[in-house]
Amino acid sequence: MGKIQTIIHLAATSTVGPDATNPILYYENNVSRTILFIDRLKRLQKKPNIIFASTAAVYGAQIFKMTETSPLNPINVYGHTKLVCERILSSADVYGFQSTSFRFFNVVGAYDDLGEEALDTHLLSRICQAASGGPPLTIFGNDYSTRDGSCVRDYVHVIDICNAMVRAIDFKHQGSKTYNLGTGEGTSVLQMIAAFEKHTGVQVPIKETGYRREGDPASLIANGELFKTTYNFQYDNSCLYKMITTSWDHYKFYKWSNNGV
C-alpha cells in the first residue's frame, strides 16, 4: 500500500430522493467511511494524492452558473454528505495530503461497453428504458422557474470526466483544491427528451406527475472556467449528440448481452 501514488475516490450512495427517507445510510456510507479511509491513509509515511468525486448538489438551489466560490447550501442529504467530505479532505491537509475535489455536474454517456446499468435511475438511462418498451418516463414537476417548466442540468460526457481526473493525477499543488466539472450549458428534461428522439429516431413515452421530487433544484449549471484555464482543458465529448447516442448504444448492448433483462 505504501507504493500507491494516487487514489481516485468515487464510492458513494448518490441517488437523490431516497436520501430523504433513509439519510443515515448516506451519512454512514459517504461520510463515516471517508473518515475511516483518511484515517487509514494518514498512517502511511508517503501520502497518496487523493482525487475525490464531489457533486454540484453542494450548491443547492441557485439560478446562476455556479463558480467554486458560490454559496454552499445543499438542499438534499446527498449534497450535504459530499460537502462534509470535501471539508474532511480540506482538514486532512495537516497530515500532508494533496487532494482535488471535483464537483461533478450530471455525468452521462458511455464508452465502448462501459456505461450505466440498464435499470439505472439517472435521466438518460430512464429515457432509454422508456424508449425500449419499458415504463413511460416519469417527469417530476412541470412548474419550475425554467424555460419550459422542467428541471435544467449541465450534462458532461463520462469520457471528459475521466480525462479530467487523469489530467489531475500529474498536476502538483499544495493542500486541497476544488473545481467544477461542467460545460456551462443547461439542458432541460424536456429538451433532453426532444434531443433523444431527434438523434435516435425513437419516441419516448412520458408521464407527467405534476409534483416535484424532493431535493431537486430547478437548475444546476456550472461555471467551469477555473478548471479549464488551470489545466488547459476542453470538454471535447460533451455535445448532446455524443452523450445521447453513446448512452443509447450502450443501453441496447447491455440489454442484448443480458438476454433482454
C-alpha positions in Angstrom: 0.0 0.0 0.0 2.9 2.3 0.6 3.6 2.5 -3.2 0.3 3.9 -4.1 0.7 7.4 -5.6 -2.9 8.4 -6.4 -6.3 7.2 -5.2 -9.5 8.2 -7.0 -12.4 8.2 -4.6 -15.6 7.6 -6.5 -17.6 5.5 -3.9 -20.8 6.9 -2.6 -24.5 6.4 -2.1 -25.8 9.0 -4.5 -29.5 8.8 -5.6 -31.5 11.9 -4.8 -34.9 11.1 -3.4 -34.2 8.0 -1.3 -31.8 10.1 0.7 -34.8 11.9 2.2 -36.2 8.7 3.5 -33.0 6.9 4.6 -30.5 9.7 5.4 -28.4 7.6 7.9 -27.4 5.2 5.0 -25.9 8.2 3.2 -24.1 9.6 6.2 -22.7 6.2 7.1 -21.5 5.3 3.6 -20.4 8.7 2.4 -19.1 10.4 5.5 -18.2 7.8 8.1 -16.4 5.6 5.6 -14.5 8.5 4.1 -13.3 9.3 7.6 -12.1 5.7 8.0 -10.5 5.9 4.6 -8.5 9.0 5.5 -7.6 7.6 8.9 -6.1 4.5 7.3 -4.2 6.6 4.7 -2.7 9.1 7.2 -0.6 6.3 8.7 1.4 6.0 5.5 4.7 7.7 5.5 4.2 8.9 1.9 0.7 10.2 1.5 -1.0 9.5 -1.8 -2.7 12.1 -4.0 -6.5 11.9 -3.5 -8.9 12.8 -6.3 -12.4 13.0 -4.8 -15.7 12.8 -6.7 -17.9 15.5 -5.2 -21.1 16.9 -6.7 -22.9 20.1 -7.9 -25.5 19.2 -5.2 -23.3 21.1 -2.7 -24.6 24.4 -4.1 -28.3 23.7 -3.6 -30.9 25.7 -5.5 -29.3 28.7 -7.3 -30.4 30.3 -10.5 -27.0 31.4 -11.8 -24.0 29.5 -13.1 -22.1 28.3 -10.0 -18.4 29.1 -9.5 -16.3 27.4 -6.9 -16.9 30.4 -4.6 -20.7 30.4 -4.9 -22.6 29.9 -1.7 -22.7 26.3 -0.5 -26.2 25.4 0.7 -27.2 21.8 -0.3 -30.9 21.1 -0.2 -30.6 17.3 0.0 -28.8 14.8 2.2 -26.6 13.5 -0.6 -25.2 17.0 -1.3 -24.7 17.7 2.4 -22.7 14.5 2.8 -20.4 15.4 -0.1 -19.8 18.8 1.3 -18.8 17.3 4.6 -16.4 15.0 2.8 -14.9 18.0 1.0 -14.3 19.6 4.3 -12.8 16.4 5.7 -10.3 16.4 2.9 -9.5 20.1 3.4 -8.8 19.4 7.1 -6.6 16.5 6.1 -4.1 19.0 4.8 -2.4 18.8 8.2 -1.4 15.2 7.5 0.4 16.1 4.3 -2.3 15.1 1.8 -2.7 16.7 -1.7 -6.4 16.4 -2.6 -8.5 17.5 -5.6 -12.3 17.6 -5.2 -14.2 17.6 -8.4 -17.8 18.9 -8.2 -19.4 16.8 -11.0 -22.4 18.1 -12.7 -24.5 15.5 -14.5 -22.3 12.7 -15.9 -23.8 10.8 -18.8 -22.8 8.8 -21.9 -20.8 5.6 -22.3 -17.5 4.3 -23.7 -17.4 1.1 -25.7 -19.2 -1.5 -23.4 -18.8 0.6 -20.2 -21.7 2.7 -19.0 -24.6 2.8 -16.7 -26.6 -0.3 -15.9 -29.8 -0.8 -17.8 -32.0 0.0 -14.7 -30.1 3.0 -13.5 -32.3 5.9 -12.3 -30.5 8.8 -14.0 -32.3 10.7 -16.7 -30.7 9.3 -19.9 -30.9 5.7 -18.6 -34.6 6.3 -17.8 -35.2 7.7 -21.2 -33.5 4.6 -22.8 -35.7 2.4 -20.7 -38.9 4.2 -21.8 -37.8 4.2 -25.4 -37.1 0.5 -25.5 -40.6 -0.6 -24.2 -40.2 0.0 -20.5 -42.4 2.1 -18.3 -43.0 5.7 -19.6 -40.5 8.3 -18.4 -41.9 10.0 -15.3 -41.3 13.7 -15.3 -41.2 15.1 -11.8 -42.5 18.7 -11.8 -43.6 20.9 -14.7 -43.7 24.3 -13.0 -40.1 25.1 -12.2 -38.8 28.6 -13.0 -37.1 27.3 -16.1 -37.6 27.8 -19.8 -40.1 25.0 -20.1 -41.0 24.2 -16.5 -38.8 21.1 -16.2 -35.5 20.9 -14.4 -32.4 22.1 -16.1 -29.0 20.4 -15.7 -25.4 20.7 -17.0 -24.6 17.4 -18.7 -21.0 16.2 -19.1 -19.8 13.1 -21.0 -18.1 10.5 -18.9 -15.1 10.5 -21.2 -14.5 14.1 -20.3 -14.8 13.4 -16.6 -12.3 10.6 -17.0 -9.9 12.8 -18.9 -10.2 15.5 -16.3 -9.3 13.1 -13.5 -6.4 11.6 -15.4 -5.1 15.2 -16.0 -5.3 15.8 -12.3 -3.1 12.8 -11.4 0.1 14.5 -12.6 -0.9 18.1 -11.6 1.0 19.1 -8.5 -0.3 21.6 -5.9 -0.2 22.1 -2.2 -3.1 21.1 0.1 -6.7 20.8 -1.2 -8.2 22.3 -4.4 -11.8 22.2 -5.6 -13.1 22.5 -9.2 -16.4 22.4 -11.0 -16.6 19.9 -13.9 -19.4 21.2 -16.1 -19.7 22.7 -19.6 -21.7 25.8 -18.7 -24.6 24.7 -20.9 -28.0 23.8 -19.4 -30.4 21.3 -20.9 -33.9 20.8 -19.5 -35.6 17.4 -19.1 -38.0 18.1 -22.0 -35.1 19.3 -24.2 -33.2 16.1 -23.5 -36.2 14.0 -24.5 -36.6 16.0 -27.7 -32.9 15.7 -28.5 -33.0 11.9 -27.8 -35.9 11.5 -30.2 -34.1 13.6 -32.8 -30.8 11.8 -32.6 -32.1 8.2 -32.3 -35.4 8.4 -34.2 -37.1 6.6 -31.3 -40.1 8.1 -29.5 -40.0 8.4 -25.7 -43.3 7.8 -23.9 -43.7 10.2 -20.9 -45.8 10.5 -17.8 -46.1 14.0 -16.2 -46.8 13.7 -12.4 -47.3 17.4 -11.7 -45.4 17.1 -8.5 -41.7 17.7 -7.7 -39.3 15.1 -6.4 -38.0 16.1 -3.0 -34.5 17.6 -3.1 -34.5 18.6 -6.8 -33.3 22.2 -7.5 -34.8 23.9 -10.6 -31.4 24.4 -12.3 -27.8 23.3 -11.8 -25.3 24.8 -14.3 -21.6 25.1 -13.9 -19.1 27.9 -14.4 -16.2 25.6 -15.2 -13.7 28.1 -16.3 -11.4 27.7 -13.3 -10.6 24.1 -14.2 -10.4 24.8 -17.9 -7.9 27.6 -17.5 -5.8 25.9 -14.7 -5.5 22.6 -16.6 -5.8 23.9 -20.2 -8.7 21.5 -20.6 -11.6 21.3 -23.1 -14.9 19.3 -23.0 -14.4 17.6 -26.3 -17.1 14.9 -25.9 -19.9 16.7 -24.2 -22.3 17.5 -27.0 -25.8 16.2 -26.8 -25.4 14.0 -29.9 -22.5 12.1 -28.4 -23.9 11.9 -24.9 -27.2 10.5 -26.2 -26.0 8.2 -28.9 -23.3 6.5 -26.7 -25.9 6.1 -23.9 -28.4 4.5 -26.3 -25.8 2.2 -28.0 -24.6 1.1 -24.6 -28.1 0.5 -23.3 -29.0 -1.7 -26.3 -25.8 -3.6 -25.9 -26.4 -4.1 -22.2 -29.9 -5.4 -22.8 -28.7 -7.7 -25.6 -25.8 -9.1 -23.5 -28.1 -9.8 -20.6 -30.7 -11.6 -22.7 -33.1 -8.7 -22.7 -33.3 -8.5 -18.9 
